[in-house]
Amino acid sequence: MSLSEIKDRIAKAEAAAGRTPGSVQLIAVSKVQPDDRVRAVLDQGHRLFGENRVQEAAGKWPSFREQYPDVQVHLIGPLQTNKTRQAFGLFEAIHSVDRPKLAKTIARIAQEEGRCPDLFIQVNTGEEPQKAGILPAEADAFIADCNAMDLRLEGLMCIPPVEEEPSLHFALLAKIAERNGLSGLSMGMSSDFERAIALGATHVRVGSAIFGERVSSGG
């Protein structure tokens, strides 16, 4: 699978769902990918990437940004509270706002710095105990709390349980976003992004289908 094939599939899925062409952004998930693979995708003109860890992004993206100044990097993995300020300097968006303590830390640093990355709240749609995220029943209250802190919410993010039909989770996420007036939906990965687009995804996260299988077993 190549970058152009993935973009073709996204365009077809947009058309099939009656979506505006170009309304879905492709996040190329570059976590644990070697620099030469990332550079190859950059050289094809792609400019939106996703990383799982602050530390890995800090080692990879500052030098790439010097060569490709228009690149955007989104944090799609968990954010430790003590890495929040560093994340502000590395990412244009954070997709994993998943607990009140982190939201308060982001709000405080945003006040101090006078700026804030775009924010997505991670919702644990499958209510899986091992997975991060706000439970669906608590999402409305958490969104209201974030709004009260003047956090600029772009939307919601989810990672459906592996063994369940993802469309059910995408539909649930879309419903929560709609009733809270949020337009961004970060959902859908290599195996299910067409179904996510059909249900309103604005950001799809695709890694192995673009870069090939991960080289490292870590992360």
ABEGO torsion letter per residue (X at the ends): XBAAAAAAAAAAAAAAAGBBBGABBBBBBABGBBAAAAAAAAAAGBABBBBABAAAAAAAAAAAAAABAABBBBBABBBBAAAAAAAAAABABBAABABAAAAAAAAAAAAAAGBBBBBBBBBBAAGBAABBEBBAAAAAAAAAAAAAAGBBBAEBBBBBBAABBAAAAAAAAAAAAAAAGBABBBBEBAAAAAAAAAAGBABBBBBAAAAEBBABABX
